[in-house]
Amino acid sequence: MPVLAKSAASHFAAGSYTIMHYAIKLIELPLGTVLTVLSVVLLPSFAERLESHRDETLALAGSALRVTLMLAVAIAVPLAIFSQGFATVLFGYGAMGPEGARRVGELAAPLVVAMAGQAVLSLLTSLSHAKRDMVSPVVASVAALGAGVATGFLTAPMGVASIAVAYAVTFAVLPLVLMALLHIRHRFDLVSSLAGMRYGMALAMMCGLAFVASLVVRAWVLTPWAQVGVGVVLGAVMLGVGFFVGQIRPDVAQLRGAKRQNQEEPQDA
């Protein structure tokens, strides 16, 4: 998908390919270092125990989904609010310059939706692989790509920003379709793990906190480095609120137990 997005961006104004490339890189940094770690760590547990300990494994997957989504929100929302600052600090040097960094920030803001979707998708794909189901991811990808292409055509008057919106729609639709297919084909009920009142309240409070903070901070003129600092602090506060209100500690303990078990089993063998 990143290749398609950058190729489509090359059909717009000069420099659009490069701007799209750096905007995607901006969201890939937290995605690769934080948000997809759980799916990599838990894949052995899913593969080994899904058939023999189905309920226990699905409960573990539910815990991982709750933690992953909460982490994604805590990272994505501040990154969207302060995308200009992050883009300037990371890329606003040399030939790129302030104007190029500004354009990167504008495209990165809608792309954070894709970052959250990719984080959840990574976990769902691990479950699909554990079940040796290659059909569901392919079908979900085709459906999501169709939604993304349609969105791109509908929003074409927006210019290169339409590619960012289409990219975000694709990765918002893809995990939803894959989750539905896993439920239909294998009876994996993962939606219920997100349906708790306290968890929903935690996510709502996190987003509300970010909204209020953005209104307060936008009234000030902050340097790019200050925006990055405020964004990091805001993300940490959001995560603390989410973990406290959403009662995520048992989920974290369960995930740590699964990690220790994966590390101990090769030694026992």
VOBA-1610 file (N, C-alpha, C; in pm, whole numbers, padded with zeros to 5 digits, always signed):
BEGIN
Met+00082-00122+00000Met+00000+00000+00000Met+00085+00128+00000Pro+00193+00136+00078Pro+00277+00256+00070Pro+00330+00281-00071Val+00366+00175-00142Val+00416+00191-00279Val+00308+00249-00369Leu+00185+00198-00356Leu+00074+00249-00436Leu+00046+00395-00404Ala+00050+00428-00275Ala+00022+00566-00234Ala+00126+00662-00292Lys+00253+00623-00286Lys+00358+00712-00338Lys+00353+00720-00490Ser+00318+00609-00554Ser+00305+00612-00700Ser+00192+00704-00743Ala+00079+00695-00671Ala-00034+00783-00702Ala+00001+00930-00676Ala+00078+00955-00570Ala+00117+01093-00538Ala+00205+01154-00646Ser+00280+01069-00717Ser+00370+01120-00821Ser+00295+01183-00938His+00164+01158-00948His+00085+01216-01057His+00038+01358-01025Phe+00067+01405-00905Phe+00027+01541-00868Phe+00146+01636-00886Ala+00147+01746-00816Ala+00249+01850-00836Ala+00388+01797-00805Ala+00488+01865-00858Ala+00627+01825-00837Ala+00659+01820-00688Gly+00728+01716-00647Gly+00764+01699-00507Gly+00663+01622-00426Ser+00546+01590-00484Ser+00442+01521-00408Ser+00485+01380-00367Tyr+00561+01314-00455Tyr+00609+01179-00422Tyr+00695+01183-00296Thr+00787+01278-00290Thr+00877+01289-00175Thr+00800+01325-00048Ile+00705+01417-00061Ile+00626+01457+00055Ile+00547+01338+00109Met+00486+01261+00020Met+00411+01143+00064Met+00505+01040+00128His+00623+01024+00071His+00720+00928+00125His+00754+00961+00270Tyr+00783+01089+00297Tyr+00820+01127+00433Tyr+00701+01125+00528Ala+00583+01155+00479Ala+00463+01148+00563Ala+00438+01005+00608Ile+00456+00909+00518Ile+00438+00768+00553Ile+00548+00725+00651Lys+00671+00773+00629Lys+00780+00739+00720Lys+00752+00790+00861Leu+00685+00904+00871Leu+00655+00962+01002Leu+00565+00871+01084Ile+00470+00803+01020Ile+00383+00713+01094Ile+00443+00573+01108Glu+00536+00538+01021Glu+00598+00406+01031Glu+00694+00396+01148Leu+00747+00509+01195Leu+00841+00507+01306Leu+00778+00450+01433Pro+00667+00507+01485Pro+00605+00446+01603Pro+00541+00311+01573Leu+00498+00293+01449Leu+00435+00166+01413Leu+00533+00051+01425Gly+00654+00070+01373Gly+00752-00037+01374Gly+00820-00057+01507Thr+00831+00049+01588Thr+00905+00039+01713Thr+00818+00005+01833Val+00688+00033+01826Val+00601+00013+01943Val+00478-00071+01911Leu+00402-00030+01811Leu+00266-00079+01796Leu+00254-00220+01740Thr+00353-00269+01668Thr+00342-00405+01613Thr+00421-00506+01694Val+00479-00463+01806Val+00563-00553+01885Val+00481-00668+01943Leu+00361-00637+01994Leu+00280-00741+02057Leu+00246-00854+01961Ser+00212-00819+01838Ser+00176-00924+01742Ser+00294-01016+01713Val+00415-00960+01710Val+00534-01042+01685Val+00562-01132+01805Val+00550-01076+01925Val+00578-01153+02047Val+00477-01264+02067Leu+00350-01237+02035Leu+00243-01333+02065Leu+00219-01435+01956Leu+00276-01417+01838Leu+00252-01513+01730Leu+00285-01656+01769Pro+00398-01685+01839Pro+00422-01824+01881Pro+00313-01879+01972Ser+00265-01796+02065Ser+00157-01841+02155Ser+00031-01872+02078Phe-00005-01786+01983Phe-00123-01810+01902Phe-00109-01939+01823Ala+00005-01958+01760Ala+00026-02074+01674Ala+00024-02204+01752Glu+00082-02205+01872Glu+00095-02329+01948Glu-00031-02366+02025Arg-00108-02266+02070Arg-00215-02294+02165Arg-00356-02269+02111Leu-00367-02219+01990Leu-00499-02183+01941Leu-00592-02303+01933Glu-00541-02417+01889Glu-00626-02536+01875Glu-00651-02604+02009Ser-00548-02616+02091Ser-00562-02691+02217Ser-00619-02606+02330His-00594-02477+02329His-00645-02388+02434His-00712-02267+02369Arg-00819-02294+02299Arg-00884-02191+02218Arg-00931-02071+02302Asp-01008-02098+02407Asp-01065-01989+02487Asp-00956-01905+02552Glu-00854-01972+02604Glu-00743-01901+02669Glu-00668-01815+02567Thr-00648-01868+02447Thr-00575-01793+02344Thr-00655-01673+02296Leu-00785-01690+02280Leu-00869-01578+02237Leu-00877-01470+02344Ala-00875-01513+02471Ala-00872-01414+02580Ala-00741-01335+02576Leu-00632-01406+02546Leu-00502-01339+02532Leu-00504-01241+02414Ala-00566-01283+02304Ala-00577-01195+02187Ala-00661-01072+02220Gly-00767-01091+02298Gly-00849-00977+02339Gly-00771-00878+02424Ser-00690-00930+02515Ser-00606-00843+02598Ser-00508-00765+02510Ala-00446-00836+02416Ala-00351-00771+02326Ala-00419-00664+02241Leu-00542-00691+02198Leu-00615-00594+02117Leu-00647-00468+02196Arg-00689-00486+02321Arg-00720-00369+02405Arg-00595-00283+02429Val-00485-00349+02463Val-00362-00275+02490Val-00310-00207+02364Thr-00314-00279+02251Thr-00265-00223+02125Thr-00346-00101+02083Leu-00478-00111+02092Leu-00562+00002+02051Leu-00540+00123+02141Met-00524+00098+02271Met-00502+00210+02363Met-00367+00277+02336Leu-00264+00196+02311Leu-00134+00252+02275Leu-00144+00333+02145Ala-00218+00278+02048Ala-00232+00345+01919Ala-00298+00481+01934Val-00403+00487+02016Val-00472+00615+02037Val-00380+00715+02107Ala-00306+00667+02208Ala-00217+00756+02284Ala-00104+00811+02198Ile-00064+00737+02095Ile+00042+00783+02005Ile-00016+00862+01888Ala-00125+00812+01830Ala-00178+00870+01707Ala-00238+01008+01727Val-00314+01027+01834Val-00384+01154+01852Val-00287+01271+01873Pro-00189+01260+01964Pro-00092+01370+01974Pro-00012+01391+01846Leu+00019+01281+01777Leu+00093+01293+01651Leu+00012+01369+01547Ala-00120+01346+01544Ala-00205+01419+01451Ala-00215+01567+01488Ile-00228+01595+01618Ile-00242+01734+01662Ile-00114+01813+01634Phe+00000+01751+01661Phe+00128+01821+01648Phe+00210+01766+01531Ser+00142+01725+01425Ser+00212+01667+01310Ser+00309+01766+01247Gln+00273+01895+01248Gln+00363+01996+01191Gln+00494+02002+01268Gly+00485+01999+01400Gly+00605+02005+01481Gly+00693+01882+01463Phe+00631+01764+01464Phe+00708+01641+01445Phe+00775+01639+01308Ala+00701+01680+01205Ala+00758+01680+01070Ala+00874+01777+01058Thr+00861+01894+01120Thr+00968+01994+01112Thr+01094+01946+01184Val+01076+01888+01302Val+01192+01840+01379Val+01263+01726+01307Leu+01186+01636+01247Leu+01246+01518+01185Leu+01297+01543+01043Phe+01224+01626+00967Phe+01256+01637+00825Phe+01283+01779+00775Gly+01263+01880+00858Gly+01269+02018+00811Gly+01409+02075+00798Tyr+01498+02000+00738Tyr+01636+02046+00723Tyr+01682+02028+00579Gly+01791+02092+00544Gly+01851+02074+00412Gly+01756+02117+00301Ala+01749+02032+00198Ala+01668+02064+00081Ala+01519+02063+00111Met+01476+01991+00216Met+01334+01984+00248Met+01282+02121+00287Gly+01343+02185+00383Gly+01304+02319+00424Gly+01173+02324+00500Pro+01139+02439+00559Pro+01017+02452+00638Pro+00889+02426+00559Glu+00884+02472+00433Glu+00763+02454+00353Glu+00738+02306+00325Gly+00844+02233+00291Gly+00829+02090+00268Gly+00786+02018+00394Ala+00843+02056+00509Ala+00804+01994+00636Ala+00658+02023+00668Arg+00614+02145+00635Arg+00473+02179+00658Arg+00381+02088+00577Arg+00417+02063+00452Arg+00336+01975+00367Arg+00338+01832+00418Val+00453+01788+00468Val+00461+01654+00527Val+00367+01644+00646Gly+00366+01746+00731Gly+00278+01746+00847Gly+00132+01743+00810Glu+00096+01816+00704Glu-00044+01818+00659Glu-00089+01679+00613Leu-00002+01608+00543Leu-00038+01474+00496Leu-00035+01372+00609Ala+00055+01392+00706Ala+00069+01295+00814Ala-00053+01293+00906Ala-00122+01407+00920Ala-00236+01415+01011Ala-00344+01311+00980Pro-00392+01298+00855Pro-00490+01191+00828Pro-00429+01052+00828Leu-00299+01043+00804Leu-00236+00911+00797Leu-00227+00842+00933Val-00244+00918+01043Val-00237+00853+01174Val-00352+00755+01193Val-00462+00776+01123Val-00572+00678+01126Val-00523+00545+01072Ala-00443+00552+00966Ala-00386+00431+00908Ala-00291+00364+01006Met-00217+00443+01084Met-00124+00387+01181Met-00197+00302+01284Ala-00307+00354+01337Ala-00385+00278+01434Ala-00443+00152+01370Gly-00492+00165+01247Gly-00547+00049+01177Gly-00442-00057+01151Gln-00321-00015+01114Gln-00214-00111+01087Gln-00172-00183+01214Ala-00174-00115+01327Ala-00139-00178+01454Ala-00237-00291+01487Val-00366-00264+01474Val-00467-00367+01499Val-00458-00477+01394Leu-00434-00438+01270Leu-00424-00535+01161Leu-00312-00634+01185Ser-00200-00588+01236Ser-00087-00677+01262Ser-00125-00787+01359Leu-00201-00752+01461Leu-00245-00851+01559Leu-00344-00949+01498Leu-00440-00899+01421Leu-00539-00986+01357Leu-00473-01080+01256Thr-00373-01031+01186Thr-00302-01114+01089Thr-00229-01228+01158Ser-00174-01203+01277Ser-00109-01309+01353Ser-00208-01419+01388Leu-00329-01381+01426Leu-00433-01481+01454Leu-00468-01560+01329Ser-00480-01490+01218Ser-00512-01557+01092Ser-00403-01655+01052His-00277-01617+01068His-00166-01706+01036His-00165-01827+01129Ala-00197-01804+01256Ala-00201-01916+01350Ala-00306-02018+01310Lys-00411-01973+01247Lys-00518-02061+01199Lys-00489-02113+01059Arg-00375-02073+01002Arg-00336-02109+00865Arg-00443-02066+00763Asp-00498-01950+00789Asp-00602-01894+00703Asp-00542-01780+00621Met-00514-01806+00496Met-00461-01703+00408Met-00571-01634+00327Val-00689-01694+00325Val-00799-01641+00244Val-00854-01512+00305Ser-00876-01513+00436Ser-00937-01397+00501Ser-00856-01269+00482Pro-00723-01270+00504Pro-00647-01147+00481Pro-00653-01098+00337Val-00653-01192+00241Val-00658-01153+00101Val-00792-01087+00068Val-00900-01149+00112Val-01034-01093+00087Val-01048-00956+00153Ala-01001-00946+00277Ala-01009-00818+00347Ala-00926-00711+00276Ser-00810-00750+00225Ser-00724-00654+00155Ser-00789-00603+00028Val-00853-00693-00047Val-00920-00653-00170Val-01035-00557-00140Ala-01114-00590-00037Ala-01226-00504-00001Ala-01178-00366+00045Ala-01073-00365+00128Ala-01021-00238+00178Ala-00958-00155+00066Leu-00888-00223-00024Leu-00827-00151-00136Leu-00934-00088-00224Gly-01044-00161-00246Gly-01154-00105-00323Gly-01212+00019-00257Ala-01227+00014-00124Ala-01278+00131-00051Ala-01180+00247-00061Gly-01051+00217-00054Gly-00950+00322-00063Gly-00946+00387-00200Val-00953+00305-00305Val-00951+00359-00442Val-01075+00446-00466Ala-01191+00399-00421Ala-01313+00478-00438Ala-01302+00611-00365Thr-01246+00607-00244Thr-01226+00731-00168Thr-01131+00826-00240Gly-01025+00769-00299Gly-00929+00851-00372Gly-00993+00926-00487Phe-01079+00856-00562Phe-01147+00921-00675Phe-01245+01028-00626Leu-01317+00997-00518Leu-01417+01092-00468Leu-01353+01218-00411Thr-01234+01204-00355Thr-01167+01319-00292Thr-01057+01377-00380Ala-01052+01338-00507Ala-00945+01384-00598Ala-00930+01536-00602Pro-01038+01615-00592Pro-01020+01761-00593Pro-00931+01814-00480Met-00909+01735-00377Met-00824+01778-00266Met-00676+01775-00304Gly-00643+01720-00420Gly-00503+01710-00459Gly-00436+01590-00395Val-00308+01605-00362Val-00234+01492-00306Val-00288+01449-00170Ala-00359+01539-00102Ala-00419+01502+00026Ala-00522+01391+00010Ser-00580+01379-00111Ser-00677+01271-00135Ser-00611+01135-00121Ile-00482+01125-00155Ile-00410+00998-00140Ile-00396+00962+00007Ala-00366+01062+00090Ala-00354+01038+00234Ala-00488+00994+00293Val-00596+01057+00249Val-00729+01019+00298Val-00763+00877+00254Ala-00735+00845+00127Ala-00761+00710+00077Ala-00679+00606+00151Tyr-00555+00640+00182Tyr-00466+00551+00257Tyr-00524+00524+00395Ala-00572+00630+00460Ala-00631+00616+00593Ala-00757+00531+00589Val-00842+00553+00489Val-00965+00474+00476Val-00932+00327+00453Thr-00832+00300+00371Thr-00795+00161+00344Thr-00759+00087+00471Phe-00676+00149+00554Phe-00631+00081+00676Phe-00730+00095+00791Ala-00834+00174+00774Ala-00944+00173+00870Ala-01041+00060+00838Val-01064+00038+00708Val-01157-00066+00665Val-01097-00206+00679Leu-00968-00219+00649Leu-00906-00351+00642Leu-00918-00431+00773Pro-00880-00376+00890Pro-00894-00454+01013Pro-01039-00484+01048Leu-01131-00393+01013Leu-01272-00419+01042Leu-01323-00538+00961Val-01288-00541+00832Val-01331-00653+00747Val-01265-00783+00792Leu-01136-00778+00824Leu-01067-00899+00866Leu-01123-00951+00998Met-01156-00862+01089Met-01216-00904+01215Met-01350-00972+01191Ala-01429-00917+01098Ala-01557-00978+01065Ala-01539-01115+01002Leu-01441-01129+00913Leu-01415-01257+00848Leu-01366-01362+00948Leu-01282-01322+01042Leu-01236-01416+01143Leu-01351-01464+01231His-01446-01375+01253His-01564-01415+01331His-01652-01510+01251Ile-01672-01481+01123Ile-01758-01565+01039Ile-01696-01701+01012Arg-01568-01703+00979Arg-01502-01827+00938Arg-01456-01913+01056His-01416-01848+01167His-01355-01924+01277His-01421-01898+01412Arg-01524-01819+01416Arg-01594-01786+01540Arg-01501-01719+01641Phe-01416-01631+01593Phe-01330-01552+01681Phe-01405-01426+01719Asp-01455-01420+01841Asp-01530-01303+01886Asp-01435-01206+01956Leu-01381-01112+01880Leu-01289-01014+01935Leu-01356-00880+01964Val-01472-00859+01903Val-01543-00732+01924Val-01583-00716+02070Ser-01625-00827+02133Ser-01669-00820+02273Ser-01558-00775+02366Ser-01432-00799+02328Ser-01320-00756+02413Ser-01307-00605+02418Leu-01369-00535+02322Leu-01363-00389+02318Leu-01493-00324+02363Ala-01589-00408+02404Ala-01724-00357+02430Ala-01748-00314+02574Gly-01649-00330+02662Gly-01669-00294+02801Gly-01692-00144+02820Met-01778-00111+02916Met-01811+00030+02939Met-01689+00109+02985Arg-01610+00051+03076Arg-01494+00122+03128Arg-01389+00144+03018Tyr-01374+00045+02931Tyr-01276+00061+02823Tyr-01320+00171+02727Gly-01448+00170+02690Gly-01499+00276+02603Gly-01489+00412+02668Met-01517+00418+02799Met-01505+00544+02871Met-01360+00593+02872Ala-01267+00498+02886Ala-01125+00535+02888Ala-01083+00596+02755Leu-01122+00534+02645Leu-01087+00589+02513Leu-01150+00726+02492Ala-01276+00741+02535Ala-01343+00870+02520Ala-01274+00979+02603Met-01233+00944+02724Met-01163+01041+02809Met-01027+01078+02751Met-00958+00980+02693Met-00828+01008+02629Met-00844+01107+02515Cys-00942+01083+02430Cys-00965+01173+02316Cys-01014+01310+02362Gly-01099+01312+02465Gly-01146+01439+02519Gly-01032+01521+02578Leu-00943+01452+02650Leu-00826+01520+02706Leu-00739+01580+02596Ala-00719+01504+02490Ala-00638+01553+02378Ala-00704+01673+02311Phe-00837+01670+02298Phe-00909+01781+02235Phe-00894+01909+02317Val-00914+01897+02448Val-00901+02015+02535Val-00758+02067+02532Ala-00661+01975+02538Ala-00520+02017+02535Ala-00486+02088+02404Ser-00543+02039+02294Ser-00514+02102+02164Ser-00569+02244+02158Leu-00687+02266+02218Leu-00744+02401+02219Leu-00659+02496+02301Val-00609+02447+02414Val-00527+02532+02501Val-00393+02562+02437Val-00329+02457+02383Val-00194+02473+02330Val-00195+02552+02200Arg-00299+02535+02117Arg-00305+02607+01990Arg-00314+02758+02010Ala-00357+02800+02129Ala-00363+02943+02157Ala-00224+03002+02177Trp-00125+02916+02199Trp+00013+02961+02215Trp+00089+02940+02085Val+00196+03015+02069Val+00284+02997+01954Val+00404+02915+02001Leu+00407+02787+01966Leu+00511+02697+02013Leu+00611+02668+01902Thr+00735+02655+01939Thr+00837+02613+01844Thr+00815+02466+01810Pro+00871+02417+01699Pro+00855+02275+01665Pro+00901+02181+01776Trp+01015+02212+01839Trp+01062+02126+01947Trp+00966+02128+02066Ala+00909+02244+02095Ala+00811+02252+02204Ala+00687+02172+02170Gln+00643+02175+02044Gln+00528+02095+02003Gln+00555+01946+02023Val+00675+01903+01987Val+00711+01762+02006Val+00709+01726+02155Gly+00767+01814+02238Gly+00768+01787+02381Gly+00629+01779+02440Val+00543+01875+02402Val+00405+01874+02451Val+00332+01750+02401Gly+00357+01711+02275Gly+00293+01592+02220Gly+00331+01466+02295Val+00459+01453+02330Val+00505+01335+02404Val+00442+01332+02543Val+00441+01447+02611Val+00381+01453+02745Val+00231+01422+02738Leu+00163+01479+02638Leu+00021+01455+02622Leu-00006+01306+02600Gly+00074+01241+02515Gly+00056+01099+02492Gly+00075+01017+02618Ala+00175+01054+02700Ala+00199+00981+02825Ala+00083+00999+02922Val+00031+01122+02931Val-00083+01147+03020Val-00207+01072+02971Met-00231+01074+02840Met-00344+01000+02784Met-00333+00852+02816Leu-00213+00797+02801Leu-00193+00655+02828Leu-00216+00624+02975Gly-00169+00712+03064Gly-00193+00691+03206Gly-00341+00693+03240Val-00414+00789+03183Val-00559+00796+03205Val-00627+00671+03151Gly-00587+00629+03032Gly-00648+00511+02971Gly-00625+00385+03052Phe-00503+00366+03100Phe-00473+00246+03177Phe-00545+00246+03311Phe-00558+00364+03372Phe-00624+00372+03503Phe-00775+00353+03489Val-00836+00428+03399Val-00982+00422+03384Val-01025+00292+03317Gly-00949+00248+03217Gly-00986+00129+03143Gly-00951-00002+03209Gln-00883+00005+03326Gln-00844-00115+03400Gln-00769-00213+03309Ile-00659-00165+03254Ile-00580-00243+03159Ile-00472-00326+03229Arg-00449-00302+03357Arg-00340-00372+03427Arg-00351-00524+03416Pro-00471-00586+03435Pro-00479-00732+03418Pro-00440-00778+03278Asp-00474-00699+03176Asp-00435-00734+03039Asp-00283-00733+03023Val-00219-00631+03080Val-00073-00622+03071Val-00009-00739+03144Ala-00063-00775+03261Ala-00009-00889+03336Ala-00023-01018+03257Gln-00136-01035+03189Gln-00157-01155+03109Gln-00059-01161+02992Leu-00033-01048+02929Leu+00061-01044+02816Leu+00203-01071+02863Arg+00239-01020+02979Arg+00372-01047+03033Arg+00389-01195+03064Gly+00282-01256+03118Gly+00288-01399+03146Gly+00307-01481+03020Ala+00239-01442+02913Ala+00255-01514+02786Ala+00396-01499+02731Lys+00453-01380+02748Lys+00590-01357+02700Lys+00689-01442+02778Arg+00674-01447+02911Arg+00764-01529+02992Arg+00752-01676+02957Gln+00629-01720+02931Gln+00607-01860+02895Gln+00675-01894+02763Asn+00670-01803+02667Asn+00737-01825+02539Asn+00888-01834+02556Gln+00942-01755+02650Gln+01086-01755+02672Gln+01132-01879+02747Glu+01046-01932+02836Glu+01085-02046+02917Glu+01075-02178+02843Glu+00981-02189+02750Glu+00958-02317+02683Glu+01078-02368+02604Pro+01150-02284+02527Pro+01269-02334+02458Pro+01376-02385+02554Gln+01389-02321+02674Gln+01486-02366+02771Gln+01448-02501+02828Asp+01317-02520+02852Asp+01271-02649+02904Asp+01294-02759+02803Ala+01275-02726+02672Ala+01296-02827+02568Ala+01442-02869+02560
//
